[in-house]
């Protein structure tokens, strides 16, 4: 409804990519239809742009609205809307497949994929919803510490719900850090509020295919401890990373060092310091997420249940606020002294054969193989669940 026409062009380009079976689920939007294209950010494999489109309907953009039974199509009255345009890296063509699959199944964990375009340089572009509220990373950097635990609980619940849905569909994210959690204030279902979404699902994989992966790609401070022992990345690995997100949600800065250095140096073998004055139920959940044995960590279903059990919370104690301010000040000093240290993505190895409309486990390293030990663990099973499809 929002982007009619150009079906033949879409099929032509999908055929070139070997993804013709996605033709019924995506649209093609000519690049010249976009206005005010600006660079939004650059990642390890691609550049992301921001642009806006005019509505083709005088009633605005189509949205889903609640009906007496199920949903109905309505219009939001807005005559232009912003979108994110992400370059398609042909080595990560899986991202197009996964994003289409998740959008079609109505898995509201990720930013919705709408269609494809092609930029002036010849790069294909994924057209996605725009997260106007930015990433968790930027929110942590730009906002003062929260004054009430209810605010923290609400955001943690929403992030947990997104990751829970991904796991229920048998997928692991494999690159979970605060730059890959973004927020929107409205959805196609005509809801308003602050909604978390996960991005960069290009390295996600089917849980069962994770066993036998030779490594992982991502930011060193956010990698789970088992990666340094060359164990496979599983849904329990995402849980470890989620614990780190819970910690940063409160403190507002990245954790020190790596999981490997923290476990080696700390007597409690936790990823970071426990937050003074924090509710004990929150700290207990952090400890459980940071268990060094993946089998002892809770599932995302357990985490979600426990977060909802924390209720509305209370005001953040002065002890906690002062500790957070001290940690933030120390982090700023460290960043000035150690400006050469980088958390940029690094790429070591990737399997690039048999690319197409299937799910492929990609083998990548963030740390050299010489720093990894051989020690495999079992992959946890994941359940599947069908949810209503969002309007693309």
Backbone torsions as a table, in degrees:
resi	resn	phi	psi	omega
1	UNK	NA	-40.3	-176.0
2	UNK	-80.8	-26.1	-173.1
3	UNK	-138.7	69.2	-175.9
4	UNK	-76.9	161.7	174.3
5	UNK	86.3	178.8	175.8
6	UNK	66.1	26.7	-179.2
7	UNK	-64.0	-40.3	-179.3
8	UNK	-66.0	-39.0	177.9
9	UNK	-63.6	-42.3	178.4
10	UNK	-59.4	-47.6	-178.1
11	UNK	-64.1	-37.1	179.1
12	UNK	-60.8	-47.4	-176.9
13	UNK	-74.5	-35.8	176.2
14	UNK	-63.9	-36.4	177.4
15	UNK	-63.2	-39.5	177.6
16	UNK	-63.1	-33.9	-179.5
17	UNK	-85.2	-6.2	-176.2
18	UNK	74.5	26.8	-175.5
19	UNK	-125.2	34.4	-174.0
20	UNK	-61.2	-27.0	-179.3
21	UNK	-69.6	-5.1	177.3
22	UNK	-93.1	2.6	-172.3
23	UNK	-61.2	-31.2	-177.7
24	UNK	-77.9	-6.6	-171.5
25	UNK	-118.1	-7.0	-177.5
26	UNK	-125.0	167.2	174.3
27	UNK	-123.7	161.4	173.6
28	UNK	-110.9	127.6	177.1
29	UNK	-120.3	117.3	179.8
30	UNK	-57.5	141.2	-177.1
31	UNK	-59.2	-35.5	-177.5
32	UNK	-68.3	-10.9	176.6
33	UNK	-75.2	-19.6	-177.4
34	UNK	-83.0	147.6	-179.8
35	UNK	-117.6	145.4	172.9
36	UNK	52.9	56.0	179.5
37	UNK	-72.0	123.8	-178.9
38	UNK	-131.4	148.1	174.8
39	UNK	-69.6	126.8	179.1
40	UNK	-97.3	-35.7	179.7
41	UNK	-179.7	164.4	178.5
42	UNK	-126.3	131.9	179.0
43	UNK	-109.6	-165.1	-177.2
44	UNK	-68.3	-28.8	-174.9
45	UNK	-124.9	-11.5	-174.1
46	UNK	-155.8	166.8	174.8
47	UNK	-107.9	142.9	178.9
48	UNK	-114.1	135.2	-179.1
49	UNK	-116.9	161.9	174.5
50	UNK	-120.9	138.2	178.7
51	UNK	-156.1	169.1	176.8
52	UNK	-128.5	156.0	-179.8
53	UNK	-122.9	147.7	170.1
54	UNK	-80.0	146.9	174.2
55	UNK	-71.4	142.6	177.4
56	UNK	-90.5	-1.6	-178.1
57	UNK	-121.9	135.8	-178.7
58	UNK	-65.5	-14.3	178.6
59	UNK	-90.0	-1.9	-179.3
60	UNK	99.7	-159.1	-178.0
61	UNK	-89.5	142.2	179.7
62	UNK	-69.4	139.0	176.7
63	UNK	-136.4	161.2	174.2
64	UNK	-88.3	135.5	177.8
65	UNK	-126.6	149.5	177.2
66	UNK	-65.2	134.4	175.2
67	UNK	-114.1	176.7	177.4
68	UNK	-58.0	-38.3	175.0
69	UNK	-129.4	113.2	177.6
70	UNK	76.4	-135.5	-174.4
71	UNK	-126.2	159.3	172.7
72	UNK	-138.0	162.1	179.9
73	UNK	-89.6	129.7	173.9
74	UNK	-128.4	-173.2	-179.4
75	UNK	-132.7	142.9	-171.7
76	UNK	-91.1	-6.4	179.0
77	UNK	80.3	-4.8	-179.9
78	UNK	-83.3	133.2	-176.2
79	UNK	-95.6	-4.8	171.9
80	UNK	-149.6	154.1	-178.8
81	UNK	-145.1	147.7	179.1
82	UNK	-91.1	148.8	178.6
83	UNK	-138.4	157.4	173.4
84	UNK	-101.7	137.0	178.8
85	UNK	-117.3	113.9	-177.0
86	UNK	-111.2	127.0	178.0
87	UNK	-59.5	137.2	177.8
88	UNK	-88.7	115.6	173.3
89	UNK	-85.9	120.6	-173.7
90	UNK	-64.8	-19.1	175.0
91	UNK	-77.2	-16.1	179.0
92	UNK	-119.4	41.2	-179.1
93	UNK	-61.0	-19.7	176.6
94	UNK	-55.5	-30.2	-178.4
95	UNK	-62.1	-37.8	177.5
96	UNK	-64.4	-43.6	-178.5
97	UNK	-64.4	-50.4	-178.4
98	UNK	-63.1	-43.7	-178.2
99	UNK	-64.0	-38.5	176.7
100	UNK	-65.4	-45.4	179.7
101	UNK	-58.3	-47.1	-177.3
102	UNK	-67.5	-40.9	179.8
103	UNK	-66.1	-42.2	-178.3
104	UNK	-66.8	-37.3	-179.9
105	UNK	-79.1	-5.3	179.6
106	UNK	73.1	28.6	177.6
107	UNK	-80.7	103.3	-173.4
108	UNK	-83.0	46.1	177.9
109	UNK	-97.0	-28.1	-170.5
110	UNK	-120.8	165.8	171.8
111	UNK	-66.2	131.8	-173.7
112	UNK	-67.4	134.7	173.2
113	UNK	-90.1	126.8	-176.7
114	UNK	-100.8	-43.7	-177.9
115	UNK	-179.2	-157.9	-176.2
116	UNK	-129.3	159.4	172.5
117	UNK	-148.0	-177.6	177.4
118	UNK	-140.4	122.2	-177.1
119	UNK	-77.6	173.3	-178.7
120	UNK	-59.1	-29.2	-179.2
121	UNK	-79.9	-6.0	-178.0
122	UNK	96.5	-8.7	177.7
123	UNK	-66.9	137.1	169.4
124	UNK	-74.3	148.2	-178.1
125	UNK	-125.8	130.6	169.7
126	UNK	-83.0	128.7	178.9
127	UNK	-96.2	118.9	-173.3
128	UNK	-130.8	160.0	172.7
129	UNK	-58.6	149.3	-178.5
130	UNK	-98.3	128.4	178.5
131	UNK	-89.5	92.9	-170.7
132	UNK	-70.4	-16.8	-179.3
133	UNK	-93.3	3.5	174.9
134	UNK	77.0	-170.9	-175.4
135	UNK	-93.4	164.1	173.9
136	UNK	-59.7	-37.8	180.0
137	UNK	-59.0	-47.9	-179.1
138	UNK	-70.1	-36.4	178.0
139	UNK	-63.7	-40.4	179.0
140	UNK	-64.7	-40.2	-177.7
141	UNK	-71.4	-37.0	-170.6
142	UNK	-94.1	-16.8	-175.6
143	UNK	-104.7	146.5	174.3
144	UNK	-69.3	165.5	178.7
145	UNK	-57.4	145.8	177.9
146	UNK	-62.1	148.6	-179.6
147	UNK	-101.5	-9.0	-177.9
148	UNK	-141.2	137.3	-178.5
149	UNK	-67.2	-24.1	178.0
150	UNK	-59.6	-38.7	177.7
151	UNK	-62.9	-41.4	179.4
152	UNK	-68.2	-45.1	-180.0
153	UNK	-59.4	-44.0	-178.0
154	UNK	-60.6	-45.0	-178.6
155	UNK	-69.0	-39.4	178.2
156	UNK	-64.0	-39.3	178.0
157	UNK	-62.4	-44.1	-178.0
158	UNK	-65.5	-42.7	177.5
159	UNK	-64.0	-40.8	179.2
160	UNK	-63.5	-39.0	179.7
161	UNK	-63.0	-39.8	179.2
162	UNK	-63.4	-45.6	-178.5
163	UNK	-70.9	-35.5	176.5
164	UNK	-58.2	-45.7	180.0
165	UNK	-62.9	-39.8	178.1
166	UNK	-61.0	-43.7	179.9
167	UNK	-67.5	-35.7	179.5
168	UNK	-64.2	-25.2	176.0
169	UNK	-90.2	15.1	174.2
170	UNK	75.3	25.1	-178.5
171	UNK	-119.6	149.9	168.9
172	UNK	-116.3	147.9	-175.4
173	UNK	-76.3	-49.3	174.5
174	UNK	76.6	0.2	177.6
175	UNK	-149.9	51.5	-171.7
176	UNK	-89.0	111.2	175.7
177	UNK	-149.3	168.6	-171.9
178	UNK	-65.8	-17.7	174.3
179	UNK	-75.7	-16.1	-179.1
180	UNK	-104.1	15.5	170.3
181	UNK	-118.2	118.8	-177.4
182	UNK	-123.4	168.1	-173.9
183	UNK	-132.4	142.0	174.0
184	UNK	-121.9	158.0	177.5
185	UNK	-106.0	-5.2	176.6
186	UNK	-150.7	160.0	-179.0
187	UNK	-131.3	171.7	177.6
188	UNK	-67.0	-15.5	177.9
189	UNK	-87.2	18.7	175.4
190	UNK	59.3	29.1	176.3
191	UNK	-97.0	152.2	176.5
192	UNK	-124.5	155.8	-176.8
193	UNK	145.3	-155.9	175.8
194	UNK	-119.6	114.1	-172.6
195	UNK	-118.0	126.0	178.3
196	UNK	-81.3	145.8	173.2
197	UNK	-141.6	149.9	177.2
198	UNK	-97.4	140.6	178.2
199	UNK	-123.9	177.1	-179.3
200	UNK	56.7	59.6	178.6
201	UNK	-87.7	10.0	-175.7
202	UNK	-61.5	-25.8	178.5
203	UNK	-102.4	4.5	174.5
204	UNK	-64.6	157.2	178.1
205	UNK	-149.5	161.8	172.8
206	UNK	-61.6	134.5	-174.6
207	UNK	-54.0	-45.5	-176.5
208	UNK	-63.0	-26.3	-178.6
209	UNK	-83.5	-6.6	-177.6
210	UNK	-71.9	-29.1	-179.7
211	UNK	-64.4	128.5	-178.5
212	UNK	97.5	-7.3	173.5
213	UNK	-60.5	144.1	-175.4
214	UNK	-92.8	-3.5	-178.4
215	UNK	175.1	-164.5	-176.8
216	UNK	-152.9	159.1	-176.5
217	UNK	-118.3	141.3	176.6
218	UNK	159.4	-162.8	179.9
219	UNK	-91.8	128.9	-176.1
220	UNK	-52.6	-45.9	-177.5
221	UNK	-62.6	-18.4	-174.6
222	UNK	-107.7	0.6	178.7
223	UNK	-72.9	140.1	178.6
224	UNK	-71.9	158.2	-173.1
225	UNK	-59.4	-36.3	-174.5
226	UNK	-67.2	-22.8	178.2
227	UNK	-61.1	-34.9	-179.2
228	UNK	-74.9	-12.7	174.8
229	UNK	-103.4	11.0	179.3
230	UNK	60.0	31.7	170.5
231	UNK	-84.0	156.6	-178.2
232	UNK	-68.8	154.5	176.1
233	UNK	-86.5	119.0	-177.2
234	UNK	-123.1	-176.1	175.8
235	UNK	-61.1	-30.9	176.3
236	UNK	-66.1	-28.3	175.9
237	UNK	-67.3	-41.3	174.1
238	UNK	-57.9	-37.3	180.0
239	UNK	-63.1	-42.8	177.1
240	UNK	-58.1	-46.0	179.3
241	UNK	-64.9	-35.8	178.4
242	UNK	-63.7	-37.2	175.2
243	UNK	-58.2	-39.9	178.0
244	UNK	-66.3	-37.3	175.3
245	UNK	-63.7	-40.7	177.4
246	UNK	-60.3	-41.1	179.4
247	UNK	-66.3	-46.8	-178.3
248	UNK	-69.3	-29.0	175.9
249	UNK	-57.6	-34.2	179.5
250	UNK	-86.6	-49.1	-170.2
251	UNK	-82.6	-33.5	175.3
252	UNK	88.4	3.5	-179.7
253	UNK	-132.0	161.5	176.5
254	UNK	-67.8	156.9	175.1
255	UNK	-69.9	154.5	177.9
256	UNK	-73.9	144.9	171.4
257	UNK	60.9	-144.0	177.8
258	UNK	-125.8	169.4	176.8
259	UNK	-61.1	-37.8	-179.2
260	UNK	-63.8	-44.9	-179.9
261	UNK	-69.3	-36.7	179.8
262	UNK	-65.0	-45.8	-179.5
263	UNK	-64.4	-36.1	-179.7
264	UNK	-71.5	-32.2	-172.9
265	UNK	-96.8	-27.4	-174.2
266	UNK	-94.5	136.4	-179.6
267	UNK	-68.4	-29.5	179.4
268	UNK	-85.3	-4.7	178.3
269	UNK	59.6	24.0	177.1
270	UNK	-86.5	160.5	-179.5
271	UNK	-69.6	-32.9	-178.3
272	UNK	-151.6	176.1	176.5
273	UNK	-63.6	145.6	169.7
274	UNK	-72.9	146.6	-173.5
275	UNK	-83.8	116.1	-178.9
276	UNK	-59.9	135.1	176.4
277	UNK	79.6	-0.6	178.4
278	UNK	-73.5	151.8	176.8
279	UNK	-56.1	137.0	-175.9
280	UNK	-62.5	-30.6	179.1
281	UNK	-65.9	-33.7	178.0
282	UNK	-71.1	-42.7	179.3
283	UNK	-66.8	-38.2	177.5
284	UNK	-60.6	-40.0	179.2
285	UNK	-67.2	-39.8	175.4
286	UNK	-58.3	-47.4	-178.8
287	UNK	-60.4	-41.0	-178.8
288	UNK	-68.2	-39.1	177.8
289	UNK	-65.1	-30.6	-175.7
290	UNK	-95.5	18.0	174.3
291	UNK	-60.9	135.7	-178.8
292	UNK	-70.4	-25.4	176.6
293	UNK	-89.9	112.1	-177.8
294	UNK	-55.0	-31.3	-177.8
295	UNK	-67.4	-19.1	-178.1
296	UNK	-93.4	-1.9	179.9
297	UNK	-82.9	151.4	176.1
298	UNK	-72.1	160.2	171.7
299	UNK	-81.4	167.9	177.3
300	UNK	-66.2	-28.2	174.7
301	UNK	-64.4	-43.3	177.2
302	UNK	-62.0	-44.2	-178.4
303	UNK	-61.7	-44.7	-179.6
304	UNK	-61.9	-43.7	178.4
305	UNK	-59.7	-44.3	-178.3
306	UNK	-69.6	-36.6	178.4
307	UNK	-65.6	-40.9	177.7
308	UNK	-67.7	-27.0	177.5
309	UNK	-73.4	-9.6	-179.1
310	UNK	-79.7	-9.4	174.8
311	UNK	70.3	-149.4	-174.7
312	UNK	-89.0	-14.9	177.2
313	UNK	76.2	-175.1	-178.1
314	UNK	-134.3	179.2	178.6
315	UNK	-65.0	145.3	177.1
316	UNK	-70.1	129.8	-176.6
317	UNK	-67.3	151.6	178.1
318	UNK	-60.4	-35.6	177.2
319	UNK	-57.7	-43.0	-179.5
320	UNK	-67.1	-45.6	-178.9
321	UNK	-60.8	-43.8	-179.9
322	UNK	-64.7	-39.3	178.6
323	UNK	-64.7	-42.7	178.6
324	UNK	-62.0	-44.9	179.6
325	UNK	-60.9	-38.2	177.5
326	UNK	-65.3	-42.5	178.9
327	UNK	-66.0	-39.4	179.0
328	UNK	-65.5	-41.5	179.2
329	UNK	-64.1	-41.9	178.7
330	UNK	-64.3	-37.6	179.1
331	UNK	-64.9	-41.8	178.7
332	UNK	-62.4	-41.8	178.9
333	UNK	-63.5	-41.9	-179.8
334	UNK	-64.3	-39.3	-179.8
335	UNK	-64.6	-35.7	177.9
336	UNK	-69.0	-38.0	-177.0
337	UNK	-79.1	-25.5	-173.1
338	UNK	-124.2	51.4	-174.5
339	UNK	-68.1	-15.2	-178.9
340	UNK	-81.1	-19.2	-179.7
341	UNK	-69.1	137.4	-175.7
342	UNK	-127.5	142.7	172.5
343	UNK	-107.7	22.0	177.6
344	UNK	-63.9	156.9	178.1
345	UNK	-72.2	146.9	175.0
346	UNK	-125.4	151.8	-176.0
347	UNK	-126.6	127.1	-177.5
348	UNK	-113.6	-46.0	-175.7
349	UNK	-154.9	145.4	176.7
350	UNK	-148.8	135.8	173.0
351	UNK	-82.0	125.2	-174.1
352	UNK	-119.7	11.3	-177.8
353	UNK	-86.7	156.9	173.2
354	UNK	59.7	38.5	177.8
355	UNK	-71.4	139.6	179.5
356	UNK	174.3	-157.8	-174.5
357	UNK	-85.3	44.9	177.4
358	UNK	-129.7	166.9	176.8
359	UNK	-88.1	123.5	-177.5
360	UNK	-120.6	131.1	173.8
361	UNK	-76.8	117.7	178.6
362	UNK	-93.2	139.8	-176.3
363	UNK	-105.9	111.7	-177.8
364	UNK	-135.8	158.1	178.0
365	UNK	-125.6	143.2	167.4
366	UNK	-100.5	-30.8	177.5
367	UNK	-114.9	146.7	-178.9
368	UNK	-59.4	150.3	-178.3
369	UNK	-60.2	-26.8	-179.4
370	UNK	-65.2	-19.9	-179.9
371	UNK	-93.6	0.2	-177.1
372	UNK	-106.0	148.5	176.9
373	UNK	-108.8	150.1	178.7
374	UNK	-82.1	116.5	178.7
375	UNK	-168.5	99.0	-174.8
376	UNK	-92.5	150.5	175.6
377	UNK	-127.3	164.4	-177.6
378	UNK	-73.8	153.9	177.7
379	UNK	-96.8	133.2	-179.3
380	UNK	-76.3	146.9	177.7
381	UNK	-73.9	156.1	176.8
382	UNK	-129.6	145.0	178.3
383	UNK	-93.4	166.9	177.7
384	UNK	-122.2	151.2	-179.2
385	UNK	-149.9	138.5	178.8
386	UNK	-94.1	131.9	177.9
387	UNK	-124.9	161.1	-178.4
388	UNK	-60.0	143.0	-179.5
389	UNK	-77.6	136.6	175.6
390	UNK	-80.5	154.9	179.0
391	UNK	-74.4	123.3	-178.1
392	UNK	-90.9	NA	NA
